[in-house]
Amino acid sequence: MNGATTWESVAVPYSTSGLWKGLPIHKLAANETPNALEYSIRTDVLPLLVTLAAKFNRRVPESEVILSLFQTPQFTSEPKSAPVIASFEQAFASIDAFILNAERNETWPYYILRPSMLSRCGWI
């Protein structure tokens, strides 16, 4: 996995019994409610999965973030693409600044989706 965003977007797996139990296929009556816990992971296993994901979180190197995508020779040597690249970088810089300002005063700021922290390769 390449960076914290990939790990943060991974859903916690279903419980084994939930894989074999089909979801309701009929419309529920007004007094019926589905039990979501039948399809979710066991609560005793959840802390282990969160810990496992946290161990793989790492900061993406500055040379690999999406803002440095077009700073490679194949793009910098092409003068016709310079205005478009500058527009792209300016848009991402404004998004980055917006997220930074919006999260600055939060109790638990969430900076992971800042373009300056996103990997330019989102592969697994």
KEKEDO-21345 format. One record per residue: x, y, z of N, C-alpha, C in turn. Coordinates in steps of 0.05 Angstrom, whole numbers, padded with zeros to 5 digits, always signed. Example, Ala and Ser with C-alpha at 12.3 -4.5 7.8 and 13.67 -1.06 7.14 Angstrom:
! residues 2
+00264-00114+00156+00246-00090+00156+00264-00066+00156;+00257-00045+00142+00273-00021+00143+00258+00001+00157;
! end
This chain:
! residues 124
+00017-00023+00000+00000+00000+00000+00018+00025+00000;+00009+00045-00013+00026+00068-00017+00015+00092-00002;+00020+00094+00023+00013+00117+00038-00011+00113+00056;-00015+00133+00073-00036+00131+00094-00064+00132+00082;-00068+00146+00060-00095+00148+00048-00105+00121+00040;-00088+00105+00028-00097+00078+00019-00106+00062+00043;-00091+00063+00065-00098+00047+00088-00123+00058+00101;-00127+00084+00102-00150+00096+00114-00175+00090+00098;-00173+00084+00073-00196+00080+00056-00204+00050+00055;-00188+00033+00067-00195+00004+00067-00216-00001+00088;-00237-00014+00079-00259-00020+00098-00252-00044+00115;-00262-00044+00139-00258-00067+00157-00274-00090+00146;-00261-00114+00144-00275-00137+00132-00299-00146+00147;-00317-00159+00132-00341-00170+00144-00333-00194+00162;-00351-00201+00179-00347-00225+00195-00351-00249+00177;-00340-00271+00185-00343-00295+00168-00372-00303+00165;-00387-00301+00186-00416-00308+00184-00430-00289+00165;-00421-00263+00165-00434-00244+00148-00429-00249+00118;-00407-00263+00112-00401-00269+00084-00421-00290+00073;-00430-00307+00091-00448-00328+00082-00477-00322+00086;-00483-00301+00101-00511-00293+00105-00518-00272+00085;-00539-00277+00070-00547-00257+00050-00560-00233+00063;-00557-00210+00050-00570-00186+00060-00600-00188+00055;-00617-00174+00071-00646-00176+00066-00653-00167+00038;-00670-00183+00026-00678-00176-00002-00707-00166-00003;-00721-00166+00019-00748-00156+00019-00749-00129+00034;-00769-00113+00028-00772-00088+00041-00780-00093+00070;-00766-00080+00088-00772-00084+00116-00798-00070+00124;-00813-00082+00142-00837-00070+00153-00829-00047+00171;-00848-00031+00179-00842-00007+00196-00830-00015+00222;-00837-00038+00233-00827-00046+00259-00802-00064+00257;-00792-00070+00233-00769-00086+00230-00744-00069+00226;-00722-00078+00237-00696-00065+00233-00675-00087+00229;-00658-00084+00210-00636-00104+00206-00615-00101+00229;-00604-00123+00236-00582-00123+00256-00556-00121+00242;-00544-00097+00241-00519-00092+00226-00496-00108+00238;-00497-00114+00264-00475-00129+00276-00472-00157+00266;-00493-00168+00253-00492-00194+00242-00473-00195+00218;-00468-00172+00206-00451-00170+00182-00424-00157+00187;-00419-00148+00211-00394-00134+00217-00374-00152+00231;-00350-00141+00233-00329-00156+00245-00333-00158+00276;-00323-00178+00288-00325-00181+00317-00311-00157+00331;-00323-00148+00352-00311-00124+00366-00285-00131+00379;-00279-00155+00386-00253-00162+00398-00231-00162+00378;-00237-00164+00352-00217-00164+00331-00212-00136+00320;-00230-00118+00323-00228-00092+00312-00203-00076+00320;-00196-00076+00346-00171-00061+00353-00146-00073+00340;-00146-00099+00335-00123-00111+00321-00121-00100+00293;-00143-00098+00279-00143-00088+00251-00135-00059+00250;-00145-00043+00268-00137-00015+00269-00107-00012+00274;-00097-00028+00292-00068-00027+00298-00052-00036+00274;-00061-00056+00261-00046-00066+00237-00045-00045+00216;-00067-00031+00210-00068-00010+00190-00050+00013+00199;-00050+00020+00224-00034+00042+00234-00004+00037+00231;+00004+00012+00232+00033+00005+00230+00043+00010+00202;+00025+00010+00182+00034+00014+00155+00032+00043+00145;+00020+00060+00161+00018+00089+00154+00046+00100+00154;+00053+00114+00132+00079+00127+00130+00075+00152+00113;+00092+00172+00119+00090+00196+00103+00102+00191+00075;+00088+00201+00055+00098+00199+00028+00121+00218+00024;+00143+00209+00012+00166+00228+00007+00158+00251-00010;+00170+00274-00006+00163+00298-00020+00165+00294-00051;+00184+00278-00060+00187+00273-00088+00166+00256-00100;+00149+00243-00083+00129+00225-00093+00100+00234-00089;+00097+00259-00079+00069+00269-00075+00058+00279-00101;+00032+00281-00102+00018+00289-00127+00026+00317-00136;+00034+00334-00118+00043+00361-00126+00069+00361-00142;+00084+00340-00139+00110+00338-00154+00107+00321-00180;+00082+00315-00187+00077+00297-00209+00090+00307-00235;+00088+00333-00240+00098+00343-00266+00125+00356-00263;+00140+00351-00242+00166+00362-00239+00188+00343-00249;+00181+00325-00266+00200+00306-00278+00209+00316-00305;+00232+00307-00314+00243+00318-00340+00224+00315-00364;+00209+00294-00365+00191+00291-00389+00170+00312-00391;+00163+00325-00368+00143+00346-00368+00157+00374-00368;+00178+00377-00353+00191+00403-00352+00205+00411-00377;+00212+00391-00394+00225+00397-00420+00205+00404-00442;+00180+00404-00436+00159+00410-00456+00147+00437-00450;+00156+00458-00465+00147+00486-00458+00117+00490-00463;+00105+00476-00482+00077+00480-00487+00059+00472-00464;+00068+00453-00448+00052+00444-00426+00055+00460-00400;+00073+00479-00400+00079+00495-00376+00055+00510-00365;+00038+00523-00382+00015+00537-00371-00006+00518-00358;-00010+00496-00371-00029+00476-00360-00019+00464-00334;+00007+00458-00333+00019+00447-00308+00017+00468-00286;+00023+00493-00292+00021+00514-00272-00007+00517-00261;-00027+00515-00279-00055+00516-00271-00062+00493-00252;-00053+00469-00260-00057+00445-00243-00045+00449-00215;-00020+00457-00215-00006+00461-00189-00019+00483-00172;-00029+00504-00185-00042+00525-00170-00068+00516-00159;-00083+00500-00174-00109+00489-00163-00104+00471-00140;-00084+00454-00142-00079+00435-00119-00067+00450-00095;-00052+00471-00100-00041+00487-00078-00064+00501-00063;-00084+00511-00078-00106+00524-00065-00123+00504-00049;-00127+00479-00060-00141+00458-00045-00126+00451-00020;-00099+00449-00022-00083+00443+00001-00085+00464+00023;-00084+00490+00015-00087+00512+00034-00115+00512+00046;-00135+00506+00031-00163+00505+00041-00165+00484+00063;-00155+00460+00057-00157+00438+00077-00141+00445+00102;-00117+00457+00098-00101+00464+00121-00115+00485+00139;-00127+00505+00126-00141+00526+00142-00167+00514+00155;-00181+00497+00141-00206+00486+00152-00200+00468+00176;-00178+00453+00175-00173+00434+00197-00155+00445+00219;-00144+00468+00215-00125+00479+00235-00136+00481+00263;-00161+00489+00267-00172+00493+00294-00188+00469+00304;-00188+00447+00289-00203+00424+00298-00188+00409+00320;-00203+00395+00337-00191+00380+00359-00173+00358+00348;-00183+00344+00328-00168+00323+00315-00167+00329+00285;-00148+00345+00276-00147+00353+00248-00141+00329+00230;-00154+00329+00207-00151+00307+00188-00138+00317+00163;-00111+00314+00162-00095+00326+00140-00089+00305+00118;-00098+00281+00121-00090+00260+00102-00097+00266+00073;-00119+00279+00068-00128+00284+00041-00116+00310+00029;-00097+00322+00042-00083+00345+00031-00067+00336+00006;-00069+00350-00016-00053+00342-00040-00023+00340-00034;-00013+00355-00015+00015+00354-00008+00022+00328+00007;+00002+00312+00014+00007+00287+00028-00002+00263+00012;-00015+00268-00011-00025+00245-00027-00003+00235-00046;-00001+00209-00048+00018+00197-00066+00009+00201-00095;+00028+00204-00113+00020+00207-00141+00014+00180-00153;+00021+00158-00140+00015+00131-00149-00003+00118-00128;-00028+00115-00133-00047+00103-00113-00050+00074-00117;-00029+00059-00122-00031+00031-00127-00029+00015-00100;-00038-00009-00101-00037-00027-00078-00017-00049-00085;
! end
